[in-house]
């Protein structure tokens, strides 16, 4: 299989690239710049967007394209930061749409990254892929614009992968989330009642591969584990797995003071269920948070 990953140098992109290379697939990574070190794997190639804009025929015969590119939400949401978050997503999605339209032999599927933030936040509601979009803050507005732009990708099967919190040792939010517990000062954040939808890094990689290879899957797909937890449950599970106390509550006002508007990601959340993945027969390796955290601890 010939695959293309946009955003292949990021946390999820690196794991997906390794997964497909280990399966013997050809992987092409598109980015703004070429890496300084040349890959020793002949099945791995790097190109820039400028190269593809000039020569889209380089992607003829591609089986699947996965777009994970976008500036991290984990930065202070200044006016400049917000602009970078939005524009990085819009530009990349626009480039993908332009590239697909230029190909004579289009890939069978495009998997476009999105986020569960599109459902808005709630302490009581449960969301699945049929739930309506709710724009009530900056993250949800970003994701709505992201998905609207992705709808311009035509002529292929389109999967919108609505990503939750991805747990892994090599990137993402988890290393910082477990740090207070390693230091012995872990505890709930705010009320602790806010929901956290999560997925282990291995499962999201397998889910992307599953979506690529399951022709009946299209549209929104929640990339989350079947059992979301509250913030307090998350902390207690981290404390249990890492044999640390769960005792130091972090007040809401302190989080807002330190992180500003970015604190929304931590202080509010949503209970998301991956109905579409389960209905299509996807098997999670890590169904529960304790299983996922034990694996991460054993391999850290």
N, C-alpha and C positions, 0 to 999 in steps of 0.2 A: 504494500500500500504506500502511495506517495502522499505525504501529509504536509501541511503548512501551518505554522504557529506564529501568530502575531503576538508579541509580548512574550516571546520564548525565553527571555533572560530573567523573568520574574520568578517569584516563589512557585506558583503553580506551573508556569511555563517550563521551567527547568525540570520539574518532576515529570511532566507529561512528555517532554522530549526524551528523557532517559527511559521512560516506560516504553515508548514506541520504538526507540532504537534497540532496546533489549528484545523486542518482539521481531526484530529484523526489518522494520519498516524504514523507508526513506523519509527524512525529516528536513524541511526547509524552514528556517527561522527568518522572519522579516523584522527589521528594526530600523531606527533612524540612522544608526551607525554600525559599521562592521566591528567585530571584536578584534582586539589587538593581537590575540594569540589565535593561530589557525588550528582548527579542529583536526585531530588525528583520525577521526572516524569518517571514512569516505561516504557514509550514508547520511552525514550531517552537513548541510550547507547553509551559509548565511548570505543574505542579500539585504540591500537597503530599499526603502520605498521608492527612492529616486530611480533605482535600477528597474524596478517593476513598472513604474509609471512610464518609463521609456521603452521597456520591452516586456509587456504583459505576457507575451508568448512563452516566457520562461516557466510559467505556471500551467501551461497546457498539459492535460493528462493528470492533474491533481485529483486525488480521490476525496480529500476532506481538508477543510480550512477551519482552524480554531482561532478566534480573535479574543485574546485575553488582555490586550493593551489598554492602558489608562493610568493616569497619575494616581498615586495612593490617596485614599481618604484620610489616612493617618498623618495629617499635617494640620497646622493651625489654619482655620478657615477665614483667613483674611480675604479681602477682595481679590488680591492677586492669586492667592491659593485656590479660591473657588473658580476663578477663570481658568486656571491650569487644569483643575479637575474636570471641568466641563469640556473645554476645548480639546484636551488630549483624547477624550472619548469620541467626540463628534468628528474630529479629523480622521482618526483611524477607521471608524465605521464608514465614513464617506469614501476613504481610500479603498476599503474592501469592496464596497458596492460598485465603485468605478472599475476595479480590477475584475470582478466577476462579470460585469456587463461586457468587458472587452474580450473575454475568453470565448473561443468557439466551442471548446470542449470543457464545459464547466464542471466543477467538483460536484459530487452527489449531495454533499451536505456542507453547510456552514454552521458551526457552533459559535454563537456570539455570547460573550460574557455579559451578564446583567447582575442584579443583586436583589435579595429579598426585601430590601428597603422599599421597593415599589409598593408594598402592601400598607405602608404607613406603620404606626406603632399602636400597640394595645396591650393592656394587662390581662384582658379576658377573652379576646377573640382568637380563633384558630384560623390560619390561612392555608389554602392550597392553590393550585394553579388556576382554579376557576374563580378565585376571590377577586373582587374589583381592585383596580389601582386606586391608591389614596395618596394624594400629594399634600402633605402637611408640614414638611420641613425640607431642608436643603438636600439630604440624601435621597429622599423619595422623588424630588423634582429632577435631580440628576439622572436617576434611573429611568424615569419616564421619558426624558429627552433622549437618553441612550437607546431605549427600545424603539422609540418612534423613528429615530435615524436608522436603526437596524432594519426596519420594515422596507427600506429602499433597496435592500439586498434581494434581488429578484432572480427568478429562473432556477432556483435551487431549493432543496429542503432546508428550512431555517429552524434551528433550535436556539431558544433564548435561555441560557443557563443562569438561573437566578441563584447566585452564590450566597451562602451564609458564612459564618465565621469558620475559616479553614484552620484546623489544628495540625500543626507540624512543628518539628524541632528546628527547621532550617529557614524559617521565615514566617510571615504573617504576624498575627497579634499574639499568639500563644506564648512565645518566650517572654514577652513583657507581662502577660497576664499571670503567669506562674511565679514571676520574680518576687513579688511581695511574700509569697508563701515560702520560698526558699530562704528569704531573709527573716522569716518568723513573724511577719506583721500582716499576714493575709486576713481578709474578712470580707463581708458583703459590702457592696457599693450602693450607696443610697438606701432605698428600702429593701433591696435584694429581691423584690418581687417581679422585676422586669425580666421578660423572657429572653433567652439566648438560643438561637437556632445555630447548629454547628454541624461540621462534617470532618472526618479524618482526612488528611491529605491523600492517603492511599485510595480511599473510597471516591473522592471527587475525580481523581485520575481515572479510575476504573469506570466511573459514571460517564465521563466524557467519551471514553472509548466505547462504552455501551451505546450511547446516543449516536455516535458515528456509525456503528454497525447494526443499528436497529431501525430499518426504514420506516416503521410505523410511528416513530417518535418525531414530533415536530412541535413548534410553538414553545411556550414557557415550560421549563422543567426546573423544579426546585432542587437545588444541590444542597440538601440538608439531610441529616440523619433522622431516623424515624422517631427518636425520642428527645425533643428539645427539653431544656432545663431552665429553671430560673437562675438569676445571678447568684442567689444564696446557695442553691443546689450545686451550681458549678463550683463555687468556692469550697464548699464542704467536701466535694468529691476530689478536688485538687489536694486539699489538706489531707484527706484519707490516703490517697495514693502516694503522696510524697512524705507522709508521716510528719506533718507540720500542723500547728494550731490554726484554727479559724476563729479569730477573736477580735480583730481590729476593724470595726466598721468605719468606712470612709464616708463622711457626710456629703450630701449632694452639693452643698454650697462650696465645699472645698474642690470637688471635681470641676464645677463650673468656673471657679476662680483660676484653676491651673490650666484647664484645657479650653475654656471658652465654649463656643458653640459646638466644637468637636465632641464635647461631653455627651451630646445627644446619642452618639453611638453606644455609649456605655450605660447611660442612665435610662434609656428607653429601648424597647425591642419588640419582637413579634414572635409568636408561636407558629412556626411554619412546618407543615407536614409534606413529605415528598410523595404525594399521591400518584403522580404520573409514573415516576420511576418504579414504585412498588407494583402498580397495575401492569406494567410491562415486564415484570419478573426480575428486576434488578435485585441482586443479593448483596446486602451490605456485609462487609467484614467486621465493621465496628458499629453495632446497633446502639450500644449504650455508651455513655460518657466514660464510665469506669473502665470499660474494655479499651477504649481509645487512649485514655490517659496512661493506663498500664503499659500499653505498647510503646508510647512515646517515652515514658520513663525508662523502660528497659533498653531503648535504643538511643538514648540521649548521650 
